[in-house]
């Protein structure tokens, strides 16, 4: 049986599997893992790469599973490059890579490192069709994965979890949950037609927008608060200003453009936070 729906040969198979790498949504978890390592100050490159690879495998699992469910099960998508067998093979391969990474982390670090890593795969695999039908889990699944990626990236380096790592994980969980609400609003009409209960479907698009920006504002307030109590370096406040400008512009746009702006704004937010931590060597001691 063929693995792909279009074309033949190894090149067609390679293109089909590569198509499941979606950089916009894949980069944040990988960057969060690297950011966690930076927070720990003393970075062991090999362990950092293993954890990043585990996060890649988890997110890849999510993309393949989502594509399988949306096209082969729900019939929502018009096309998909992989056959049902191709999806199952992709899931088996990504899960195998993830399991191997967990084994390395167990041997090189400890069981806690694995305990912080495994839930990212569980969220990825069960996002569709289980978690994405509930407004709470549909909204917080991806952000929770990123928060765990950050905590795991920190733990595999430091062997512990500090207040600064927990603080950053909490900020990203809240901020990205707000962005996810806006993202889900793009599909309001369709989600409502199939009774998919996103926040926008439950409370309506207008109130969903209010909820989204309230969550993002809360995340920015948390950054300032953590900086005031010296959990974060003072320069972290610059990230608030940078993202605040992007959020202000996005608030005047429709859901599709707003999502694009906010996702990219989160990259800027992370980059400024990395800079703040990089030039404050005491932050890793929090």
For each residue, the residues with C-beta under 8 A, 3 or more apart:
1: 83 85
2: 5 8 83 85 86
3: 13 16 82 83 85 86 89
4: 7 8 12 13 15 16 81 82 83 86
5: 2 16 79 80 81 82 83 86
6: 12 16 81
7: 4 11 12 15 16
8: 2 4 12
9: 12 13
10: 13 14
11: 7 14 15
12: 4 6 7 8 9 15 16
13: 3 4 9 10 16 17 86
14: 10 11 17 18
15: 4 7 11 12 18 19 81
16: 3 4 5 6 7 12 13 19 20 81 82 86
17: 13 14 20 82 86 90
18: 14 15 21
19: 15 16 81
20: 16 17 60 63 64 67 81 82 90
21: 18 26 60 63
22: 25 26 63
23: 26 27
24: 27 263
25: 22 28 59 63 142 263
26: 21 22 23 29 30 56 59 60 63
27: 23 24 30 31 267
28: 25 31 32 146 176 266 267 270
29: 26 32 33 55 56 58 59 120 145 146 149
30: 26 27 33 34 52 55 56 59 149
31: 27 28 34 35 267 270
32: 28 29 35 36 55 146 147 149 150 153 172 270
33: 29 30 36 37 48 51 52 55 149 150 152 153
34: 30 31 37 38 48 52 153
35: 31 32 38 39 150 153 168 270 273 274 277
36: 32 33 39 40 149 150 151 152 153 154 155 157 165 168
37: 33 34 40 43 48 51 153 154 156 157
38: 34 35 41 43 274 277 278
39: 35 36 150 153 154 162 164 165 168 277 283 284
40: 36 37 43 153 154 157 158 165 284
41: 38 158 281 284 285
42: 157 158 284
43: 37 38 40 48 157
44: 47 48 157
45: 48 49
46: 49 50
47: 44 50 51 105 108 109 156 157
48: 33 34 37 43 44 45 51 52 153 156 157
49: 45 46 52 53
50: 46 47 53 54 101 104 105 108 156
51: 33 37 47 48 54 55 101 105 113 117 152 153 156
52: 30 33 34 48 49 55 56 153
53: 49 50 56 57 97 101
54: 50 51 57 58 97 98 101 102 105 117 120 152
55: 29 30 32 33 51 52 58 59 120 149 152
56: 26 29 30 52 53 59 60 97
57: 53 54 60 61 94 95 97 98 101 121
58: 29 54 55 61 62 94 98 120 121 123 124 145
59: 25 26 29 30 55 56 62 63 124 145
60: 20 21 26 56 57 63 64 90 94
61: 57 58 64 65 91 94 95 98 121 124 125
62: 58 59 65 66 123 124 125 127
63: 20 21 22 25 26 59 60 66 67
64: 20 60 61 67 68 82 87 90 91 94
65: 61 62 68 69 87 91 124 125 127 128
66: 62 63 69 70 127 128
67: 20 63 64 70 71 77 80 82 87
68: 64 65 71 72 73 80 82 84 87 88 91
69: 65 66 72 73 74 128 129
70: 66 67 73 74 76 77 80 128
71: 67 68 74 75 76 77 79 80
72: 68 69 80 84 87
73: 68 69 70 129
74: 69 70 71 129 194
75: 71
76: 70 71 190 194
77: 67 70 71 80
78:
79: 5 71
80: 5 67 68 70 71 72 77
81: 4 5 6 15 16 19 20 86
82: 3 4 5 16 17 20 64 67 68 86 87 90
83: 1 2 3 4 5 86 87
84: 68 72 87 88
85: 1 2 3 88 89
86: 2 3 4 5 13 16 17 81 82 83 89 90
87: 64 65 67 68 72 82 83 84 90 91
88: 68 84 85 91 92
89: 3 85 86 92 93
90: 17 20 60 64 82 86 87 93 94
91: 61 64 65 68 87 88 94 95 125
92: 88 89 95 96
93: 89 90 96 97
94: 57 58 60 61 64 90 91 97 98
95: 57 61 91 92 98 99 121 125
96: 92 93 99 100
97: 53 54 56 57 93 94 100 101
98: 54 57 58 61 94 95 101 102 121
99: 95 96 102 103
100: 96 97 103 104
101: 50 51 53 54 57 97 98 104 105 117
102: 54 98 99 105 106 114 117 118
103: 99 100 106 107
104: 50 100 101 107 108
105: 47 50 51 54 101 102 108 109 113 114 117 156
106: 102 103 109 110 111 113 114
107: 103 104
108: 47 50 104 105 156
109: 47 105 106 112 113 155 156 159
110: 106 113 114 159
111: 106 114 115
112: 109 115 116 155
113: 51 105 106 109 110 116 117 152 155 156
114: 102 105 106 110 111 117 118
115: 111 112 118 119
116: 112 113 119 148 151 152 155
117: 51 54 101 102 105 113 114 120 121 148 152
118: 102 114 115 121 122
119: 115 116 122 123 144 145 148
120: 29 54 55 58 117 123 124 145 148 149 152
121: 57 58 61 95 98 117 118 124 125
122: 118 119 125 126
123: 58 62 119 120 126 127 131 141 142 144 145 148
124: 58 59 61 62 65 120 121 127 145
125: 61 62 65 91 95 121 122
126: 122 123 130 131
127: 62 65 66 123 124 130 131 132 141 142
128: 65 66 69 70 131 132
129: 69 73 74 132 133
130: 126 127 133 137
131: 123 126 127 128 134 137 138 141
132: 127 128 129 137 138 141 196
133: 129 130 138 196 197
134: 131 137 138 197
135: 138 139 197 198 199 201 202
136: 139 140
137: 130 131 132 134 140 141
138: 131 132 133 134 135 141 180 184 196 197 198 199
139: 135 136 143 177 180 181 184 198 199
140: 136 137 143 144 173 177 180
141: 123 127 131 132 137 138 144 145
142: 25 123 127 145 146 176 180
143: 139 140 146 147 172 173 174 175 176 177 180
144: 119 123 140 141 147 148 173
145: 29 58 59 119 120 123 124 141 142 148 149
146: 28 29 32 142 143 149 150 172 173 176
147: 32 143 144 150 151 169 170 172 173
148: 116 117 119 120 123 144 145 151 152 169
149: 29 30 32 33 36 55 120 145 146 152 153
150: 32 33 35 36 39 146 147 153 154 165 168 169 172
151: 36 116 147 148 154 155 161 165 166 169
152: 33 36 51 54 55 113 116 117 120 148 149 155 156
153: 32 33 34 35 36 37 39 40 48 51 52 149 150 156 157
154: 36 37 39 40 150 151 157 158 161 162 165
155: 36 109 112 113 116 151 152 158 159 160 161 165
156: 37 47 48 50 51 105 108 109 113 152 153
157: 36 37 40 42 43 44 47 48 153 154
158: 40 41 42 154 155 161 162 165 284
159: 109 110 155
160: 155
161: 151 154 155 158 165 166
162: 39 154 158 165 166 284 286
163: 166 167 231 286
164: 39 167 168 231 232 283 284 286
165: 36 39 40 150 151 154 155 158 161 162 168 169
166: 151 161 162 163 169 170
167: 163 164 170 171 222 226 231 232
168: 35 36 39 150 164 165 171 172 232 273
169: 147 148 150 151 165 166 172 173
170: 147 166 167 173 174 222
171: 167 168 174 175 219 222 223 226
172: 32 143 146 147 150 168 169 175 176 219
173: 140 143 144 146 147 169 170 176 177
174: 143 170 171 177 178 215 216 218 219 222
175: 143 171 172 178 179 215 216 219 220 243 266 269
176: 28 142 143 146 172 173 179 180 266
177: 139 140 143 173 174 180 181 215
178: 174 175 181 182 211 212 213 214 215 216 218 219 262
179: 175 176 182 183 212 216 259 262 263 266
180: 138 139 140 142 143 176 177 183 184
181: 139 177 178 184 185 198 199 200 208 209 211 212 215
182: 178 179 185 186 208 209 212 250 255 258 259 262
183: 179 180 186 255 259 263
184: 138 139 180 181 187 188 191 198 199 200 208
185: 181 182 188 198 199 200 205 208 209 212 255
186: 182 183 255 256 259
187: 184 190 191 196 198
188: 184 185 191 192 198 200 201 205 255
189: 192 193
190: 76 187 193 194 196
191: 184 187 188 194 196 197 198 200 201
192: 188 189 195 196 201
193: 189 190
194: 74 76 190 191
195: 192
196: 132 133 138 187 190 191 192 201
197: 133 134 135 138 191 201 202
198: 135 138 139 181 184 185 187 188 191 201 202 208
199: 135 138 139 181 184 185 202 203 208 211 212
200: 181 184 185 188 191 203 204 205 208
201: 135 188 191 192 196 197 198
202: 135 197 198 199
203: 199 200 207 208 211
204: 200 207 208
205: 185 188 200 208 209 255
206: 209 210
207: 203 204 210 211
208: 181 182 184 185 198 199 200 203 204 205 211 212
209: 181 182 185 205 206 212 213 251
210: 206 207 213 214
211: 178 181 199 203 207 208 214 215
212: 178 179 181 182 185 199 208 209 215 216
213: 178 209 210 216 217 247 251
214: 178 210 211 217 218
215: 174 175 177 178 181 211 212 218 219
216: 174 175 178 179 212 213 219 220 243 247 262
217: 213 214 220 221
218: 174 178 214 215 221 222
219: 171 172 174 175 178 215 216 222 223
220: 175 216 217 223 224 240 243 244
221: 217 218 224 225
222: 167 170 171 174 218 219 225 226
223: 171 219 220 226 227 232 236 237 239 240
224: 220 221 227 228 237 240
225: 221 222 228 229
226: 167 171 222 223 229 231 232 236
227: 223 224 230 231 232 233 234 236 237
228: 224 225
229: 225 226
230: 227
231: 163 164 167 226 227 286
232: 164 167 168 223 226 227 236 276 283
233: 227 236 276 277 279 280 282 283
234: 227 237
235: 238 275 276 279 280
236: 223 226 227 232 233 239 240 272 273 276 277
237: 223 224 227 234 240 241
238: 235 241 242 272 275 276
239: 223 236 242 243 268 269 270 272 273 276
240: 220 223 224 236 237 243 244
241: 237 238 244 245
242: 238 239 245 246 265 268 269 272
243: 175 216 220 239 240 246 247 265 266 268 269
244: 220 240 241 247 248
245: 241 242 248 249
246: 242 243 249 250 261 262 264 265 268
247: 213 216 243 244 250 251 262 265
248: 244 245 251 252
249: 245 246 252 253 261
250: 182 246 247 253 257 258 261 262 265
251: 209 213 247 248 258
252: 248 249
253: 249 250 257 258 261
254: 257 258
255: 182 183 185 186 188 205 258 259
256: 186 259 260
257: 250 253 254 260 261
258: 182 250 251 253 254 255 261 262
259: 179 182 183 186 255 256 262 263
260: 256 257 263 264
261: 246 249 250 253 257 258 264 265
262: 178 179 182 216 246 247 250 258 259 265 266
263: 24 25 179 183 259 260 266 267
264: 246 260 261 267 268
265: 242 243 246 247 250 261 262 268 269
266: 28 175 176 179 243 262 263 269 270
267: 27 28 31 263 264 270 271
268: 239 242 243 246 264 265 271 272
269: 175 239 242 243 265 266 272 273
270: 28 31 32 35 239 266 267 273 274
271: 267 268 274 275
272: 236 238 239 242 268 269 275 276
273: 35 168 236 239 269 270 276 277
274: 35 38 270 271 277 278
275: 235 238 271 272 278 279
276: 232 233 235 236 238 239 272 273 279 280 283
277: 35 38 39 233 236 273 274 280 283 284
278: 38 274 275
279: 233 235 275 276
280: 233 235 276 277 283
281: 41 284
282: 233 285 286
283: 39 164 232 233 276 277 280 286
284: 39 40 41 42 158 162 164 277 281
285: 41 282
286: 162 163 164 231 282 283
